[in-house]
Amino acid sequence: MRHILLIILGLSLVTKVHGQDIPEHVSNQGIYDYLDELAAEKIIHLNSAVKPYSKQLIYDKLQTTKAKDSLLNKRQKEELQFYLSEYQIFSDTTTNPFQGTSFDLATRLGLTEKNKSYGALPLEQLGFVYKDTLFTAVVKPIWGVNYRMNDSGSVRHFWGGLKAYATIGKHWGIYASLRDNSITEILSLPETFTRAEGGNYKSAGAGREGGDYSEMRGGAFYSWNWGRIGLVKDQLQWGDHNHGPNIFDSRAPSFAMIKLQMKPVHWFEFNYFHGWLVSEVIDSTNSYISQFGEPRERFRPKNIAANMFTIHPWEHTSFSIGNSIIYSDIGGAHPAYLIPFMFFKSIDHTLNHAIQNQNSQMFFNVSNRWLKHTHLYGSIFVDEFATTRVGNSSQHNFLSYKAGAKVYNWPLQNLSVNYEFTHTNPLTFRHRITTTTFETNNYNLGHYLRDNSREHVASMTYKPMSRLRLSARYKNAVTGNDYQYDINYPVPIAELPILEDITWQEESLEFTASYELLNNVYCKLFYEFSNIRGFDVDGKTAEEYLMKYTPQFYHGKQHTFGAQFNIGF
């Protein structure tokens, strides 16, 4: 950490002024979809392979769009003004950013143009906002309720908390977000096939079903004109997608990490993070009994390092390549993995010569928006690869691949259509050593269906007016035999059949109507028909597979109706 601080100090002496960076969580689907639409219309350039975006980047993209507003239709113009009201706090101008809001405190508190200090409680943002020439602060509530019911009963999910962020000077940004959650039936455990955010649940207590969990995210970034570095505890997504990435997903609970992002030229971008994962593997050596006879257990340490190199050889086209490693049992964070630009598998061969290696991965991503209205994308996650298996019909490499296409505003304005396909071979995302699995808190870091699976998703969204989204989605997902990463299998693990037997299948059709009342304030109604089944395979019953992969609430054929209201994320 001392070396990181020295790097930051050195950068502060030589870099130019740039806006402060604070991440916009990927849960805010409204702004993310809007930016993707603008990129598909070739109004802005966007590297959508790495998320979350910073609020400063979002503001800059909105300002670019404002300069080209003659290219927007009526709905897009209205949404532009709506989102600018949220992100205008990141403007580097010294004029009052709250002029015309529902509750402008600049005059009431004597904060005048002369001292360039402004405060407001704008109804549009439902929170307190303050800005002067040195310091900016925003405090907002988080609250939400999701209620759904079907023939199995009903499930209620409540959450609430607070988020705040601030910028200091020209370079520093800090943020924090705390949410407490309570749900009457847990729908997203590590084994369940759902993209809903997971949590470290504790019993609801008092004889109640369900569980409670809290999620704390936050951190600090130092930014300069071509990059940023930060220490955060948060979630992230790597890989272009519309229904779950297959490189890194945000489903797992947040974890602490050092993040580095650099874009020294317009055609190249670099991203890196080094994280401290939670193994949930008991370290018997360092566990002990307290003086009162109470066991004090500790987990074995577990770390991850990952990087992504992205080039933009042509306008609206990008190629990304990266690698990662999950490592443990080498005395904590190793300096070699703190070097951002390395090929980590080669380092592993040096550090663990002639003994058990760590768990390394490679990945690739391509994004193309060369054809107006259209985003074509794909990604490959390589867990284990051998050239001798290529072209060998009896063997396979451990990899996952995704391909998708999304079309906006063609042939009809305000309509988007998307199709996405994901396939994952057996044992991808798995590992035979429990301390180096591709997981944190037992949640897989990659695709939510994990290995030996296949998924087709088709969706359509229509926006008849600003902030109103009407969408339909069809999904067909299957998973095959539940193989274990056991090198003593009677069959070599590279020869295990792909989807030979189907153990679990979901077919679902969902309709959703969502409206953003104010900035980050949503109300949503939804209906879903789902048919989720298990099958008798490998000595296990269909019911066993259903119980393992699907909450009881969704077993069999179900017509589920629901509603949600939330303030913030």
Backbone hydrogen bonds, N-H to C=O, Kabsch-Sander energy under -0.5 kcal/mol:
donor,donor_aa,acceptor,acceptor_aa,energy
5,L,1,M,-2.2
6,L,2,R,-1.9
7,I,3,H,-2.0
8,I,4,I,-2.2
9,L,5,L,-2.4
10,G,6,L,-2.4
11,L,7,I,-2.3
12,S,8,I,-2.0
13,L,9,L,-0.8
13,L,10,G,-0.9
14,V,10,G,-0.7
14,V,11,L,-0.9
15,T,11,L,-2.1
18,H,170,K,-0.7
24,E,53,Y,-3.0
25,H,23,P,-0.6
28,N,25,H,-1.9
29,Q,27,S,-2.3
32,Y,28,N,-1.5
33,D,29,Q,-2.6
34,Y,30,G,-1.8
35,L,31,I,-2.3
36,D,32,Y,-2.0
37,E,33,D,-2.2
38,L,34,Y,-2.3
39,A,35,L,-2.2
40,A,36,D,-2.2
41,E,37,E,-1.7
42,K,39,A,-1.5
43,I,38,L,-2.5
44,I,38,L,-0.8
48,S,46,L,-1.0
50,V,47,N,-0.7
51,K,237,Q,-3.0
55,K,22,I,-3.5
58,I,54,S,-2.2
59,Y,55,K,-2.4
60,D,56,Q,-2.5
61,K,57,L,-2.5
62,L,58,I,-2.3
63,Q,59,Y,-2.4
64,T,60,D,-2.2
65,T,61,K,-2.1
66,K,62,L,-2.3
67,A,63,Q,-1.6
68,K,65,T,-1.4
69,D,66,K,-1.3
71,L,68,K,-2.4
72,L,69,D,-1.5
77,K,73,N,-2.3
78,E,74,K,-2.1
79,E,75,R,-2.2
80,L,76,Q,-2.0
81,Q,77,K,-2.0
82,F,78,E,-1.9
83,Y,79,E,-2.7
84,L,80,L,-2.3
85,S,81,Q,-1.5
86,E,82,F,-0.6
86,E,83,Y,-0.8
87,Y,83,Y,-1.9
88,Q,84,L,-1.7
90,F,87,Y,-2.1
91,S,88,Q,-2.0
99,Q,96,N,-1.0
101,T,98,F,-2.5
105,L,103,F,-0.7
105,L,119,G,-1.3
108,R,104,D,-0.6
109,L,105,L,-2.7
110,G,107,T,-1.1
111,L,106,A,-1.8
112,T,110,G,-1.0
116,K,112,T,-0.8
117,S,112,T,-1.1
118,Y,131,K,-3.6
120,A,129,V,-2.7
121,L,103,F,-1.7
125,Q,122,P,-1.2
126,L,122,P,-1.3
127,G,122,P,-0.7
128,F,139,V,-2.4
129,V,120,A,-2.7
130,Y,137,A,-2.7
131,K,118,Y,-3.2
132,D,135,F,-2.0
136,T,167,T,-2.2
137,A,130,Y,-2.4
138,V,165,Y,-2.6
139,V,128,F,-2.5
140,K,163,K,-2.9
142,I,161,G,-2.2
143,W,567,I,-2.2
144,G,159,W,-2.5
145,V,565,F,-2.3
146,N,157,H,-2.5
147,Y,563,A,-2.8
148,R,155,V,-2.1
149,M,561,F,-2.5
150,N,153,G,-2.5
153,G,150,N,-1.7
155,V,148,R,-2.6
157,H,146,N,-2.7
158,F,182,S,-3.0
159,W,144,G,-2.2
160,G,180,D,-1.8
161,G,142,I,-2.9
162,L,178,L,-1.6
163,K,140,K,-2.7
164,A,176,A,-2.6
165,Y,138,V,-2.1
166,A,174,I,-2.8
167,T,136,T,-2.1
168,I,172,W,-2.2
169,G,134,L,-2.8
171,H,168,I,-0.7
172,W,168,I,-1.7
173,G,221,F,-2.2
174,I,166,A,-2.7
175,Y,219,G,-2.3
176,A,164,A,-2.6
177,S,217,R,-3.0
178,L,162,L,-2.5
179,R,215,E,-1.8
180,D,160,G,-2.9
181,N,213,Y,-3.1
182,S,158,F,-2.7
183,I,211,G,-2.5
184,T,156,R,-1.8
192,T,189,L,-0.9
193,F,549,Y,-2.6
194,T,192,T,-1.5
198,G,251,R,-3.0
199,G,188,S,-0.6
201,Y,199,G,-1.3
202,K,212,D,-2.5
204,A,210,G,-0.9
208,R,205,G,-2.3
211,G,183,I,-2.1
212,D,202,K,-2.3
213,Y,181,N,-1.8
215,E,179,R,-2.4
217,R,177,S,-2.9
217,R,215,E,-0.5
218,G,233,K,-2.1
219,G,175,Y,-2.3
220,A,231,L,-1.9
221,F,173,G,-3.1
222,Y,229,I,-3.1
223,S,171,H,-2.2
224,W,227,G,-2.9
225,N,16,K,-0.5
227,G,224,W,-1.1
228,R,261,Q,-2.5
229,I,222,Y,-2.4
230,G,259,K,-2.4
231,L,220,A,-1.9
232,V,230,G,-0.5
232,V,257,M,-2.7
233,K,218,G,-3.2
234,D,255,F,-1.7
237,Q,51,K,-2.4
238,W,248,F,-2.0
239,G,49,A,-3.2
247,I,238,W,-0.9
248,F,238,W,-1.6
249,D,445,L,-2.9
255,F,234,D,-1.6
256,A,276,W,-0.7
257,M,232,V,-3.1
258,I,274,H,-2.7
259,K,230,G,-2.7
259,K,257,M,-0.5
260,L,272,Y,-2.8
261,Q,228,R,-2.6
262,M,270,F,-2.6
263,K,226,W,-3.5
265,V,268,F,-0.6
268,F,265,V,-1.2
269,E,310,T,-2.8
270,F,262,M,-3.0
271,N,308,M,-2.3
272,Y,260,L,-2.3
273,F,306,A,-2.3
274,H,258,I,-2.1
275,G,304,I,-3.1
276,W,256,A,-2.6
277,L,275,G,-0.7
277,L,302,K,-1.6
279,S,277,L,-0.6
279,S,300,R,-0.6
282,I,280,E,-0.6
283,D,298,R,-4.0
284,S,282,I,-1.0
287,S,283,D,-0.8
288,Y,296,R,-2.2
290,S,294,E,-3.1
293,G,290,S,-2.1
296,R,288,Y,-3.9
297,E,295,P,-0.7
300,R,281,V,-2.9
302,K,277,L,-0.5
303,N,327,Y,-2.8
304,I,275,G,-2.3
305,A,325,I,-2.0
306,A,273,F,-2.3
307,N,323,N,-2.3
308,M,271,N,-2.6
309,F,321,I,-3.3
310,T,269,E,-3.0
310,T,308,M,-0.5
311,I,319,F,-2.6
312,H,267,W,-2.5
314,W,317,T,-0.6
317,T,314,W,-1.8
318,S,367,S,-2.7
319,F,311,I,-2.4
320,S,365,N,-3.1
321,I,309,F,-2.3
322,G,363,F,-2.3
323,N,307,N,-1.0
324,S,361,Q,-2.1
325,I,305,A,-2.3
326,I,359,N,-3.1
327,Y,303,N,-2.2
327,Y,325,I,-0.5
337,Y,334,H,-1.1
338,L,334,H,-0.5
338,L,335,P,-1.2
339,I,336,A,-0.8
342,M,339,I,-1.1
344,F,342,M,-0.8
346,S,343,F,-0.8
347,I,343,F,-1.2
348,D,344,F,-2.3
349,H,345,K,-1.8
350,T,346,S,-1.1
350,T,347,I,-0.6
351,L,347,I,-2.8
352,N,348,D,-2.4
353,H,350,T,-1.0
355,I,352,N,-1.9
359,N,326,I,-2.1
360,S,358,Q,-0.7
361,Q,324,S,-2.7
362,M,382,V,-2.4
363,F,322,G,-2.3
364,F,380,I,-2.3
365,N,320,S,-2.3
366,V,378,G,-2.7
367,S,318,S,-2.3
368,N,376,L,-3.0
369,R,316,H,-3.2
372,K,370,W,-0.6
373,H,40,A,-2.4
374,T,40,A,-0.5
374,T,371,L,-2.0
375,H,406,K,-2.8
376,L,368,N,-2.8
377,Y,404,G,-2.4
378,G,366,V,-2.0
379,S,402,K,-2.0
380,I,364,F,-2.3
381,F,400,S,-3.3
382,V,362,M,-3.4
382,V,380,I,-0.5
383,D,381,F,-0.6
383,D,398,F,-3.0
384,E,398,F,-1.6
389,R,386,A,-1.6
390,V,386,A,-0.5
390,V,387,T,-1.0
392,N,389,R,-1.8
393,S,391,G,-0.8
395,Q,392,N,-1.4
396,H,494,A,-1.9
398,F,384,E,-2.1
399,L,397,N,-1.1
400,S,381,F,-2.5
401,Y,423,H,-2.8
402,K,379,S,-2.7
403,A,421,F,-2.3
404,G,377,Y,-2.6
405,A,419,Y,-2.3
406,K,375,H,-2.3
407,V,417,V,-2.7
408,Y,373,H,-3.3
409,N,415,L,-2.0
410,W,415,L,-0.7
415,L,412,L,-1.2
416,S,461,T,-2.6
417,V,407,V,-2.2
418,N,459,S,-2.7
419,Y,405,A,-2.3
420,E,457,V,-2.5
421,F,403,A,-2.9
422,T,455,E,-2.3
423,H,401,Y,-2.6
424,T,453,S,-2.6
425,N,399,L,-2.8
428,T,425,N,-1.4
430,R,427,L,-1.6
434,T,432,R,-0.6
436,T,433,I,-1.6
437,T,434,T,-0.7
438,F,429,F,-0.8
439,E,437,T,-2.3
440,T,443,Y,-1.8
441,N,278,V,-2.9
443,Y,440,T,-2.2
445,L,438,F,-2.2
450,R,447,H,-1.5
452,N,425,N,-0.9
453,S,424,T,-1.6
454,R,478,V,-2.3
455,E,422,T,-2.5
456,H,476,N,-2.5
457,V,420,E,-2.3
458,A,474,Y,-2.5
459,S,418,N,-2.7
460,M,472,A,-2.6
461,T,416,S,-2.6
462,Y,470,L,-3.2
463,K,414,N,-2.5
468,L,465,M,-1.7
469,R,467,R,-0.5
469,R,514,S,-3.1
470,L,462,Y,-2.7
471,S,469,R,-0.5
471,S,512,T,-2.8
472,A,460,M,-2.6
473,R,510,E,-2.3
474,Y,458,A,-3.3
475,K,508,S,-2.3
476,N,456,H,-2.6
477,A,506,E,-2.6
478,V,454,R,-2.6
479,T,504,W,-2.0
480,G,452,N,-3.2
481,N,501,D,-0.5
483,Y,481,N,-1.6
486,D,484,Q,-2.2
487,I,485,Y,-0.5
489,Y,486,D,-1.9
495,E,492,P,-2.5
496,L,493,I,-1.0
499,L,497,P,-0.6
503,T,479,T,-2.4
503,T,501,D,-0.6
504,W,479,T,-1.5
505,Q,533,R,-2.3
506,E,477,A,-2.8
507,E,531,N,-1.6
508,S,475,K,-2.2
509,L,529,F,-2.6
510,E,473,R,-2.7
511,F,527,Y,-3.0
512,T,471,S,-2.6
513,A,525,L,-2.7
514,S,469,R,-2.7
515,Y,523,C,-2.5
516,E,467,R,-1.5
517,L,515,Y,-1.0
517,L,521,V,-1.6
518,L,521,V,-0.9
519,N,124,E,-2.1
521,V,518,L,-2.2
522,Y,520,N,-0.5
522,Y,566,N,-2.3
523,C,515,Y,-2.0
524,K,564,Q,-2.8
525,L,513,A,-2.5
526,F,562,G,-2.4
527,Y,511,F,-2.5
528,E,560,T,-2.6
529,F,509,L,-2.7
530,S,528,E,-0.6
530,S,558,Q,-2.4
531,N,507,E,-2.8
532,I,556,G,-1.6
533,R,505,Q,-2.5
533,R,531,N,-0.5
535,F,503,T,-1.6
537,V,535,F,-0.9
537,V,540,K,-1.3
540,K,537,V,-2.3
545,Y,541,T,-1.6
546,L,542,A,-2.2
547,M,543,E,-2.7
548,K,544,E,-1.8
549,Y,545,Y,-2.3
550,T,546,L,-2.5
554,Y,551,P,-2.1
555,H,552,Q,-1.5
556,G,532,I,-1.8
558,Q,530,S,-2.8
560,T,528,E,-3.2
560,T,558,Q,-0.6
561,F,149,M,-2.4
561,F,559,H,-0.5
562,G,526,F,-2.5
563,A,147,Y,-2.4
564,Q,524,K,-2.6
565,F,145,V,-2.2
566,N,522,Y,-2.4
567,I,143,W,-3.9
568,G,520,N,-3.5
568,G,566,N,-0.5
